[in-house]
Amino acid sequence: MAWSERDPLKAYVRRQAVVDARLRRILLQASRDAGRRIAGAGSATGLRRAQLELASEMLRMWAEVGTTIEDGIVMSDAAIAQVQVSFTDDLLRSIGVTDNDYFRQQMLRSARNSLRLYVVREHHGLALSERVYRNAAVSSGRVERVVANGVLRGASAREIARDVSSLINPNTPGGVSHAAMRLGRTELNNAMHHASVDSYAENPFVERVEWALSSSHPRPDICDDLVGKYKVDEVPDKQHPQCFCYITPVPMSKQELIRRFKSGEFDAYADAA
């Protein structure tokens, strides 16, 4: 497969689409379940009972959201490794050399280890599970307030059910669904960014990378200031939620590659074709 500078972005987008679809299914089911639970509550006493039950349901829903995000992160290893391999294959073919299976396995191990570490280590003072729980607590409080406000204004159970269902439904802008989708996109892209940096650091054919600005930016922001080339150990972190900016490797010159290859520097990673 010929290398393209947009390959890292394509890997992000494909993986994101899978996670987005799974999150939408979880949210749609939770929206329907919440609506049915409230609509069948009947009396004010039943609504208060349903309100308490919904709090537990919301925590369970967010636990499923967290698991889906975590699975999406750890299953991105092959996509990250393939980007590395495609770049390196293309680079080495330019001088008549092919990389070996050892290199492929090394890149896969690097991506896998980095992604699993991202899940458990802290970012901004919280591990992934804690960030999920905080979102769950905020969202559960919003659902409870919708029910309580409905009771206070004398709304029917069906009316309250509609409001609660809408708050969770991913087809409704804002609300619980926005928080879940935003968290999923932010965490997955941050994890893949960190894993890409770690993998490039272990790739002997990459010394510098370039920060590429995502076309999803509607207006200039902090990422515009990051566009440029960096040593692999100096690449900035993502600067805002749902950032789709990406990094691409900067290939060394053919002359430098040949010189270092002939010196035996890459013997452990590549075989003569």
N, C-alpha and C positions, 0 to 999 in steps of 0.2 A: 504494500500500500504506500503510495507516494505521500511524503510528508507535506502537510499544509500548516501554515502559521495559525490557522483557525482550529486546528485539531483539539487543543486544550479546551477551547470554548465549546466545541461540539460535544466533547466528553462531559462537560458540566451540564449542558442543556439536556442531553439524553438521559443522564442519571436523574436530573431534577424532574423531568417529565414523569418518570416512574414513581418517585416519591410523592409528587403532587397528586397523581392519580389515586394513590393509596390513601393519602390524607383526605382527599375529597370523599372517598367512599366511607371512611370512618365518620366524617362530619355529617354527611347526608343521613347515615343510619342513626347517628345520635340525635339529629334534628327531628327525624320522624318519631323516634322513641320518646323524646322529651315532649313533643306535641301530643302524642297519644296519652302519655302519663298524665299530663295536666288536663287534657280535655275530658278524661274519665274520672277526674277527681270529684266533681259534683259540688259538695258543700264547701264552706269556708274551712271547716275542719279537715276535709279531704285535701284541699289545696295546700294547707300548711304541712300535711303529711307528705304530699307530693313534692313540696319545696325541699324538705329534708332529704327525701329520696333522690331528688335531682342533684343535690350537692355531692352525694356519693357517686351518682352516675357520671357527673362531670369529671371527678377525679379518676374514675375508671377509663373514661374516654381519653383523658390526657395521658394516662399511662400507656394506652394503645398508640397515641400520637408519638410519645417518646420512643417507644419500641420501634415504630415505623421509621422515625428519623435515624435512630441508631443503626438499624438494619441497612438503611440507605447509605449511611456513611461507610460502614465496614464492607459493604458489597461494592464499593467504588474502586477497590484496589486494582481490579483487572483493567478498568478504563484508564486509570492513571498510568499503569505499567505499559499499556499498549501505546499511549502517547509517547512515552520515553523510547520504546522499542522502535516505533515508526521513524522518529527523528534520527535515532542512531543508525538504523538500517540505511536510511537515505544518505546520511553523511558518509558512512563507510563505503557504500556502493560507489560513491563519487571517486574513490581512489582504488576501486576493485577489490574491496575487502568485505566479508560478511561477518556479522557478529554471531556468537555462539549461544547455545541454550543456557549456559551459565549466566550470561548477562541478563537474559530474559527472566530467569528465576530470581536473580538478585534484585531486579527492579520490582518484581511482584512482591517479594519479601519486604522490601523497603516501604512500598505503598501500604501494605497490609499492617505492618508494625506501626507506622505513623498514624494511620486512621484509627486503629484500636487505642493508641495512646491519646488521641484527641478526645475520644469519648470519655475518658476517665480523668484527664488532667483539667485543671482550672483555667478558664479564660474570663477575664474581668472579675476574678474572685469567686467564680462559681463553676462547678462541673456541669456537664450537659444535663444530668438528671435533676440537678437543683434548678437549672434554668427552666426546665420543663415544669417542675413543681410550682415555681413562682408564677408561671403563666396560668397553670391550672387554678391556683388560688385566686388570682385576679378574675379569671373567667367565671369561676364558680360564684364569686361574689356578684358579678354582673347579672347572672341568671337569677340568683336569689332576689336581687333588687327588682327585676322585671316582674317576678311573681308577686312580691310584696306590694309593689306599686299598683299592680292590677287589682289586688284584693282591696287596697285602700280606696281606690276610685270606683269600686263596685263593678268592675268588669266581669263578664261571664267567663267561665272556665274555658270556653272555646276561644274567646278573644285573647285570654292570657296565653293559651296554648299556641295561638298563631304568633304572638310576639316572641315567645320563647323559641319556637321553632325557627323563626326568621333570624334570631340572634345567632343561632348555631349554624344555620344553612350556609354552605360555601358559595351559593349563588347570590347571597345577599352581601353587598359591600360592607366592610367593617365588621364589628362584632367578634365573637369567639373564633369564627372561621378565619378572619384576617390574622388574628394572633397566631393561630396554629400554622397557617400557610407561611406567614412571615418567619416564624421560628424555624420551620423546616427548610426553607430556602436559605436562610442565613447560616444555619448550622452546617448544612451540606456543602455550601460553597466555601465556608471557612475551613472545613475539614479537608476538602479537596485541594484548597490552596496550600495549606500546611503540608499535606502529603506530597504535593508537587514540588514544593521547595525542598523537602527532605530527600525526595528521589533525585532531583537534580544535583543535590549536594553529593550523592553517591554515584552519580554518572560521571565517569572519568572524561567523557567527551564534552562536558558542559562546564564552563567557567563563569559565564555571565548569563543573565536572563533579562528579558525586557517586559516591562509592565505595559499591557495593552488595555486601552480603555474600552469598556463595553459600550455597544451601541444603544443599550437600554437607558443610558443617562439622558433625561429630557433637557437638562440644563447643566452648565458647569458646576462642579462641586469639588470636594477635597481630592477626589481621584484624579482630576485633571493635573494636579500638582505632582502626582506620582508617576506620570508617564515618563519612561526613560529606561536606561539600562542599569543593572545592579549586579554586584558580586552576589553569588548565591547565598552567602551568609549575611547579606545586608538587605534582603528583600523585605519590604514593609508588610505588616499584617493588613487584612481588609479593614477599611476605615468606617464602614457604615453597614447597616443591615441590608440584606438582599443584594449585595454587591456582586455583579457578574463580571467584573474586571478579571483578567487572567494574565498569566505569565507565559512567555514562550522562550525557549532556549536560543541563545545567540551562537551560531556555529562558528568554530574556529576556522581560520583560513585553511585552504587545502595544503598550502606549503607547511604550515605549522603542524597540521595533522600528520602529514607524511613524515616530517622530521621526527616527531615524537613516536610515531608508529615504528619507524626504522630503529629507533633507539631501544626498542623493546618495552617501552613504558606501558603499552596496552596489551601485552602478550596474554595476560590473565583474562582479558575480556573478549578478545577477538582472534579468529583464525584466518589465515590467508585463504582466499577463495580458490 
